């Protein structure tokens, strides 16, 4: 349940950031879900390889992977050029 709330707030944050730069918020909300899921699976696999199926340690690795996916996408969106800026052409 907490993951669903986390994905909701993460996708809303990324969507608002992309929208403020002039990009489609829907696309970046979908990418948030995709990055979250893929990195969560990768983190879980790494946790299982390191510690086996003992307790919830692999789940902590999965959550850390999901947060890393969110942070990576946030960095990517932050580096996107702003489409909302208009350059004025100076006429001499």
C-alpha positions in Angstrom: 0.0 0.0 0.0 2.8 2.4 0.8 4.4 1.8 -2.5 1.2 2.8 -4.3 1.2 6.1 -2.4 4.9 6.5 -3.2 4.4 5.9 -6.9 1.4 8.4 -6.9 3.4 11.2 -5.3 6.5 10.4 -7.4 4.6 10.4 -10.7 2.8 13.6 -9.7 6.1 15.3 -8.9 7.7 14.2 -12.2 4.6 15.1 -14.2 4.5 18.6 -12.7 8.2 19.1 -13.4 7.9 18.0 -17.0 4.8 20.1 -17.5 6.5 23.2 -16.2 9.2 22.6 -18.8 6.6 22.3 -21.6 6.6 18.5 -22.0 3.8 16.0 -21.7 3.1 15.1 -18.1 1.3 11.9 -19.1 4.4 10.5 -20.8 6.7 11.3 -17.8 4.1 9.9 -15.3 4.2 6.7 -17.3 8.0 6.7 -17.3 8.0 7.2 -13.5 6.0 4.0 -13.1 8.3 2.2 -15.6 11.5 3.4 -13.9 10.1 2.6 -10.5 9.1 -0.9 -11.5 12.2 -1.8 -13.4 14.6 -0.5 -10.8 12.6 -2.2 -8.0 13.0 -5.5 -9.8 16.7 -5.0 -10.3 17.1 -4.1 -6.7 15.2 -7.1 -5.6 17.3 -9.4 -7.8 20.5 -7.9 -6.4 19.2 -8.3 -2.8 18.2 -11.9 -3.5 21.7 -12.7 -5.0 23.5 -11.1 -2.1 21.4 -12.4 0.8 19.1 -15.1 -0.5 15.5 -15.3 0.5 16.2 -14.5 4.2 13.7 -12.1 5.8 12.9 -8.8 4.2 16.4 -7.7 3.3 15.9 -8.2 -0.4 12.7 -6.1 -0.1 14.8 -3.2 1.3 17.1 -3.5 -1.7 14.0 -3.4 -4.0 12.8 -0.2 -2.4 16.2 1.4 -2.6 16.2 0.4 -6.3 12.8 2.0 -6.8 13.9 5.2 -5.2 17.1 5.2 -7.4 14.9 4.9 -10.5 12.8 7.8 -9.4 15.9 9.9 -8.7 17.4 9.0 -12.0 14.3 10.1 -13.9 14.1 13.3 -11.8 17.6 14.1 -12.8 16.8 13.4 -16.5 13.7 15.6 -16.4 15.7 18.4 -14.6 18.2 18.4 -17.4 15.6 18.6 -20.2 15.7 22.0 -22.0 12.8 24.3 -21.3 10.4 24.4 -24.2 8.5 27.4 -22.7 11.2 29.9 -23.3 10.8 32.1 -26.4 13.9 33.7 -27.9 13.2 37.1 -29.3 14.8 37.8 -32.7 16.5 41.1 -32.7 16.0 43.1 -35.8 18.6 45.7 -36.6 
